[in-house]
Amino acid sequence: MSSRQVPLTCPGHTRPVVDVAFSGLTKYGSFLISASKDGQPMLRAGDTGDWVGTFEGHKGAVWSATLTEDATRAATGAADFSAKLWEAVTGSNLATFAHPHIVKAVAFTNDKTRLVTGCQNKQVFLCTCERPDADKQLLKTHKSMVKRVCCSADDNLVFSTSEESCISVWDLRGNQEVYSLPTSNAVTSLELSRDGSLLTACHDKTVTVYAVASLQPAKQFSMPSKMYSATLHPMKEAIVAGGEDLQIYKFDFNTGEQLENYKGHFGPIHAVRYSPDGEVYGSGSEDGTLRLWQHTVGKTYGLWLAEGLGQDTASTTSS
């Protein structure tokens, strides 16, 4: 008999969860941060979903949240016209970067020295983490609201998306836009693979995976409905996507075969992300919940106990 997928539900948020991100693997495991319209970004253990702490200080909905690879720093972007830099271990606010409009997207450079931000007023900025009072560098002005930003592994390139049907590529070495990747619709999700070689973009009913070296499509997946977010397994085994129809879909990355689909939430799914070890993926939804799902259903991991060891598939609620 095949195992049944039973997610861990992580309580705490009171409004829609709009972004999730994992750190890399540390000596304490991985960590997960979530952004919510309740204005209370939260940090959790990446394997169990156990609450670690809440970053307090924003005065409006938090639209984006991210962690450094070593989980020592966090960054958030919010409706209070600010991006904040946090000490992830203590929750202390290290810096606040004032912006001209709502901050919809944040991303660290891999060396942790700079923060890329995207605003509702169409602008993309580069902030210096150790100099919050210094002038921000304006990288790009889109034709519409910025949705997502991310950086290449070597910190040379910045990728940004808006409501336009393209991905803009900015080269920090020459401070200029070097390429525009056309897409079928506006891109709602961007993710750089763990090894830095692939860029996964979600646009309407399509998920496209680009080779960063060539900036050309490497894989493309057709989805049964409009997807808002997609994530690539760190060992490139699978693609997971979620969106408008409340379902989570999992595809074999190499063959394109649909492996699983199941009702993921009671509202549209805004964000999905794989953990750095590939054992779980997290999802955030309009229903105000954050959930963790097993990549290999029925395996003993975190709070899940393999079937036949005296328990059902999982404990359904994380503390």
C-alpha positions in Angstrom: 0.0 0.0 0.0 1.4 3.4 -0.9 1.9 6.0 1.8 -0.3 9.0 2.2 1.1 12.5 2.1 0.3 14.1 5.5 1.6 17.7 5.8 2.8 19.4 9.0 0.7 22.6 9.6 2.7 25.4 11.3 0.4 27.7 13.2 1.0 31.3 14.0 0.1 33.6 11.1 -3.3 35.3 11.1 -3.3 36.5 7.5 -2.2 35.1 4.1 1.4 33.7 3.9 2.9 35.2 0.8 6.5 34.2 0.8 8.7 31.4 2.3 12.5 30.7 2.1 14.9 28.2 3.5 18.5 28.8 4.7 21.3 26.4 3.7 22.3 23.5 6.0 24.0 24.6 9.2 25.3 22.6 12.1 21.9 23.1 13.6 20.0 22.0 10.5 18.1 24.3 8.2 15.8 27.2 9.0 12.6 28.5 7.3 11.3 32.1 7.3 7.8 33.1 6.3 6.3 36.5 5.3 2.7 37.3 5.9 0.2 40.1 5.5 -0.1 40.0 9.3 3.2 41.9 9.5 4.9 39.2 11.6 7.6 37.3 9.8 8.5 34.1 11.6 11.5 31.8 11.8 11.1 28.1 12.2 13.2 24.9 12.2 13.4 23.7 8.6 12.8 20.0 9.4 10.0 20.2 11.9 8.4 23.6 11.4 8.8 24.3 15.1 8.6 28.0 15.9 11.9 29.7 16.7 10.9 33.4 16.9 9.0 36.3 15.3 10.7 39.4 13.9 8.9 42.3 15.3 9.1 45.9 14.0 7.3 46.2 10.7 4.1 48.4 10.6 2.3 46.8 7.7 2.0 43.6 5.6 5.3 41.8 5.0 5.6 40.8 1.3 8.9 39.1 1.2 11.4 37.4 3.5 14.7 35.6 3.0 17.7 34.1 4.9 21.4 34.0 4.3 22.8 30.5 3.6 24.3 30.3 7.1 21.0 31.5 8.7 22.7 34.2 10.6 20.9 37.1 8.9 17.3 37.6 7.7 15.8 40.3 5.5 12.2 41.4 5.0 10.3 43.8 2.8 7.0 45.4 3.8 4.1 47.7 3.1 5.6 50.3 5.6 8.0 51.4 2.8 11.0 49.6 4.3 13.3 46.7 4.1 14.8 45.4 7.3 17.9 43.5 8.1 17.7 41.1 11.1 20.1 39.2 13.3 18.4 35.8 12.8 19.7 34.2 16.0 18.4 36.9 18.4 15.7 38.6 16.2 17.4 42.0 16.7 16.8 44.6 14.0 20.2 45.5 12.6 19.2 48.0 10.0 16.2 49.6 8.3 16.4 50.7 4.7 13.8 53.4 3.9 12.2 53.1 0.4 10.0 55.3 -1.7 7.2 52.8 -1.8 6.0 49.3 -0.7 8.9 46.8 -0.8 7.6 43.6 -2.6 10.8 41.6 -2.9 14.2 41.2 -1.1 17.2 39.0 -1.8 20.7 38.8 -0.4 23.9 38.7 -2.5 25.7 35.5 -1.6 28.5 37.3 0.2 25.8 38.8 2.5 27.2 42.4 2.1 24.3 43.7 -0.1 20.5 43.4 -0.3 18.5 43.7 -3.5 15.0 45.1 -3.1 12.1 45.6 -5.5 9.3 48.1 -5.0 5.7 48.6 -6.0 6.7 51.8 -7.6 8.6 49.7 -10.3 12.1 50.3 -9.0 14.9 47.8 -8.1 17.5 49.0 -5.6 20.9 47.7 -4.2 21.4 48.4 -0.5 24.7 48.0 1.4 24.0 46.0 4.6 26.6 47.6 6.8 25.6 51.1 5.6 21.8 51.5 6.0 22.1 55.3 5.9 24.0 55.3 2.6 22.2 56.1 -0.6 20.7 53.1 -2.3 21.8 52.3 -5.8 18.9 52.4 -8.3 19.5 49.4 -10.6 16.4 49.3 -12.7 13.0 50.9 -13.3 10.5 48.5 -14.7 7.3 49.5 -16.4 5.1 48.0 -13.7 5.3 46.8 -10.0 8.3 44.6 -9.2 7.3 41.1 -8.1 10.6 39.1 -7.5 14.3 39.6 -7.4 17.3 37.2 -6.9 21.0 37.1 -7.4 23.4 34.8 -9.2 25.7 32.6 -7.2 28.8 34.7 -8.1 26.9 37.9 -7.2 27.5 39.3 -10.7 23.9 39.2 -11.9 20.6 40.4 -10.5 17.4 39.0 -11.9 14.1 40.9 -11.5 10.5 40.5 -12.6 7.5 42.7 -12.8 4.0 42.6 -14.3 5.8 42.7 -17.7 6.2 39.4 -19.5 10.0 39.1 -19.1 12.9 38.6 -16.7 15.4 41.5 -16.6 19.1 40.6 -16.1 21.3 43.3 -14.6 25.2 42.9 -14.5 26.5 44.5 -11.3 30.1 44.7 -12.8 29.1 47.1 -15.4 26.0 48.5 -13.7 23.8 47.8 -16.8 21.0 45.7 -17.9 22.5 43.0 -20.2 19.5 40.9 -21.1 15.8 40.5 -21.1 14.4 36.9 -21.0 10.9 36.9 -22.7 8.2 34.9 -21.0 4.6 34.0 -21.9 3.1 36.0 -19.0 4.3 37.9 -15.9 6.7 36.0 -13.7 5.4 35.5 -10.2 8.2 33.4 -8.8 12.0 33.2 -9.2 14.4 30.8 -7.6 18.1 30.1 -8.1 19.1 26.4 -7.8 21.3 25.5 -4.9 24.3 25.0 -7.1 23.6 28.3 -8.9 23.4 26.8 -12.3 19.6 27.0 -13.0 16.9 29.7 -12.6 13.3 28.6 -12.1 10.6 30.9 -13.2 6.8 30.5 -12.8 4.6 32.4 -15.3 0.9 31.6 -15.5 0.5 27.9 -16.6 4.2 27.4 -17.3 7.3 26.8 -15.3 10.5 27.5 -17.2 14.0 26.5 -16.0 16.8 28.6 -17.5 20.5 27.8 -17.6 22.2 30.7 -15.9 25.4 30.4 -18.0 23.6 30.8 -21.3 20.4 32.5 -20.1 18.5 30.0 -22.3 15.6 27.7 -21.4 16.8 24.3 -20.3 13.4 22.7 -19.3 9.8 23.8 -19.5 6.8 22.3 -17.7 3.1 22.9 -18.7 0.8 23.2 -15.7 -2.9 22.4 -15.5 -3.8 25.8 -14.0 -2.3 29.1 -13.1 0.7 28.7 -10.8 2.1 31.4 -8.5 5.2 29.7 -7.3 7.6 26.8 -8.3 10.7 25.3 -6.7 13.4 22.9 -7.9 14.6 20.0 -5.8 18.3 20.7 -4.7 19.5 17.5 -6.4 17.3 18.3 -9.4 15.0 15.4 -9.0 11.7 17.2 -9.1 9.8 20.4 -9.6 7.0 21.4 -7.2 4.5 24.1 -8.0 1.4 25.6 -6.5 -1.1 28.3 -7.3 -4.7 29.2 -8.1 -6.4 25.9 -7.9 -5.2 25.1 -4.3 -3.4 22.0 -5.6 0.3 21.2 -5.2 1.9 19.5 -8.2 5.1 17.5 -8.3 6.9 16.6 -11.6 9.9 14.5 -12.4 12.5 17.1 -13.4 14.2 14.8 -16.0 11.2 13.2 -17.7 8.5 15.8 -17.1 6.1 13.2 -15.8 3.6 14.3 -13.2 4.4 12.4 -10.0 1.8 13.7 -7.5 -0.9 16.2 -7.0 -3.1 16.8 -4.0 -5.1 19.6 -2.4 -2.5 21.6 -0.6 -4.5 24.4 1.1 -7.9 26.0 1.5 -6.8 29.1 -0.5 -4.5 29.9 -3.4 -0.9 28.9 -2.8 1.5 31.9 -3.0 4.8 30.3 -2.3 6.6 26.9 -2.4 10.2 26.2 -1.6 12.4 23.1 -1.1 14.6 22.6 1.9 18.3 22.5 1.2 18.5 18.7 1.9 15.6 18.1 -0.4 13.6 16.1 2.2 10.7 18.6 2.6 9.2 21.6 0.9 7.2 24.4 2.4 4.1 26.1 1.1 2.4 29.3 2.1 -1.2 30.2 1.2 -4.0 32.7 1.2 -5.6 30.6 3.9 -3.0 31.9 6.4 -1.2 28.6 6.9 2.4 27.4 6.4 2.8 23.7 5.7 5.6 21.3 5.3 5.4 18.3 2.9 7.6 15.2 2.5 9.6 14.8 -0.7 9.7 11.0 0.0 6.3 10.1 1.6 6.5 7.6 4.4 10.2 8.2 5.2 11.2 8.8 8.8 12.3 12.4 9.0 11.7 15.3 11.4 8.3 14.7 13.0 7.3 12.1 10.4 7.6 8.4 11.4 7.8 5.7 8.7 4.7 3.5 8.5 5.0 0.3 10.5 6.9 1.9 13.3 4.0 2.4 15.6 2.5 5.6 14.2 0.6 6.9 11.2 2.5 8.9 8.6 3.0 12.1 10.5 2.1 14.4 13.3 -0.1 16.9 11.7 0.5 20.1 13.7 3.9 21.5 14.6 4.2 23.4 17.9 
